């Protein structure tokens, strides 16, 4: 699973790092929406929308919005 998050947000960054710490099987990849090449690598993700509600993408390509 890929979780897209705002790496410039201290709270978001902290929460994602805590989540990753508990990811013992390394099944979660974190992608910073602010990365210079983000739009080139993930053109299907609307950055504005992803900044307002958390987005995730499963291994099968299914999008999940608003994770608990």
Buried (B, 14 or more C-beta within 10 A) or exposed (E): BBBBBBBEBEEBBEBBEEBEEEEEEEEBEBBBBEEEEBEEEBEEBEBEEBBEEBBBBEEEEEEEEEEE
